[in-house]
């Protein structure tokens, strides 16, 4: 679309962790991190994100600014070929179950 004009801007890693750590009540949230399947650096970055988010939530719980349930996390890893992405998109959109 001619309306799309994406731009890259840098963000402080601590600010990003703070943003990604937020949940809405007990609803939690989801973060999707793309990667190259054969990239050790990508895998290290993903692990660091997960660890930082967990530690941030734990710290928020310790200081009473977050509910106890916000420290709980689930981590899912996928290895789906790009050709199957439309099926995942339909699932997320609740068009299929």
N, C-alpha and C positions, 0 to 999 in steps of 0.2 A: 504494500500500500504506500502511496506517496506520503501519507501522514506519518509513517514510521520513520524515525530518524534517530536510531539508538546512538547513545554516546557513552563512552566509558569514563568514569571518574573514580578516583581513588577514595578509599574510606579507611579510617583508622581501624586496625584489627580489633581493638578493645570495644569500639563502638559497634562493629559488626557483630561481635560476640553478644553484646548487650541486646541488640535488636533480635538476633536469632534465638536468644534465650527466653524471650517473652512468650507467655501463654495467656490464653483468655479463660480465666477461672479454672475449671477443671477440664477444659476442652483440649488443652495441649495445642499442638501445632505440628506442622511438617516442614522439613527442609529437604530439598532435593539438591544433591551435589553431583554435578556431572564430572566425568573423568575419562581418561584414556585407560582402557583395561590393562595395558602393559606398562603403565607409568608408575614407577615406585614413588616418584615425587608427588603425583596426584594422590596416591594412597596415603602417604604421610600427611598431606594437607587435610584430607578427609578425617583421618584419625585425630589430628590436632583440633579441627573444628568440633568434633564430637566431644573430645576431652574438655575443651574450653567451655562449651555450652553446659556440660554437666557440672563443672566446677563453679561456674557462675551461678547456676541454679542452687547449688549446695550452699554457696556463700549467701545468697539472698534469703534462703531458708534460715540460716544461722542467725541472721540479723533481723528476722521477723518481717521482712518486707515481701514475703511471698508465701503462699499456702504450702503446707507440707507436701501435697501431691505434685507440686511443680518440680520437685527434685527427681521425680520418677521419669525415666526415659525408656523408650524402645528404639532400637536401631535395626533398620532393615537394609539389607544389601541386595542388589539385583544385578543380574548379568543378562540383560535382554538385548537381543540384536535389534538394531535400528528399524529393521523391516517390520517389527512387531509393535512399534510405538503407537500406531493408530488404535490397536486393540486396548492398550493401557489407557490411552486418552478416552476411549469410550467407557471404560470401567470407571475412571475417575469422575467422568460426567454422569455416572449412574445410568448410562444407557444400556449397560449389560451387567450381569452379576455373575 
